[in-house]
Structure formats: C-alpha cells, structure tokens
Amino acid sequence: MQVTADGAITIGGPDHRHSSNKSAEKLWQTLHPAAGTLGIPLCTSWDNFHKADLGFWRALREVPALLELMDLSKKVDHMFGIGEGVLALHAVGAASQAFGKPRRAAAPGGTRKVGHLRHVPRALAFTIKDS
C-alpha cells in the first residue's frame, strides 16, 4: 500500500523543492504509527500523473521549437482567447469562404502541458472546409 498525491498533499521525498501540508505523510503515520522507525518505510510519494508532467516539462525545456510553440499558443490565447479577441477571430473565420470557424488555442497551464501541446498545432490553424 502507498499514499500518492500531488505536491500540495505529499512532501515528495527528501529532495523536495516545495512546501506541502504533508497530509499524505500524516495519513500514513496514522495508519502505520511505527512508520519511519524500526525499518518501516514512510510510503508516500507524488502520483504518477504529476511525476510524468514534471518529466515532460523538463524534457520540453530542452527542445527550443516546442518551447516556441508553447509560447506562441500562449500569445494567441491572450490575443484571441477572451473578450473582443474571440469576436475578431470568429469574424475573420465567418468572412472567409475557404475556412471554417477557427479553433481557440488555450494557453498552457498547470499540469496539463502534455494534453495541451497535442492540440496546439490544430488549434492555431483554421479548419479548411471540404468543397
């Protein structure tokens, strides 16, 4: 058995770089009062989703083209993702005979970088209508 969570819930080990309320550790020690002594391990860690996201982000930072793509999608979202920008983007799509309704390129954020990145190229382009 193991208690897994994100960094707000578990400290994530001795090399952690963030603060945590340590709820996972407190839960584990409630269930196993001798944890941390007598050779009984403290079995708490970050969940696989957050570990994978962190690994992806570290790898992404090594590829300049992907960083530029993330930055571009953030800029497009800030220009055309809210308020009058959405109206302008949809007006351009509606005025064009060759293109359909443009998609919104939401800015990347939080722990959704992998999912976000797979939608960016399609979201930055208009959908060409079949004639």
ABEGO torsion letter per residue (X at the ends): XBBBBBAAABAGEAABABBBAGAAAAAAAAABAABGBGGBBBBBBBBAAAAAAAAAAAAAAABAAAAAAAAAAAAAAAAAABEAAAAAAAAAAAABAABBBBBBBBBBBEAAAAAAAAAAAAAABBBBBBX
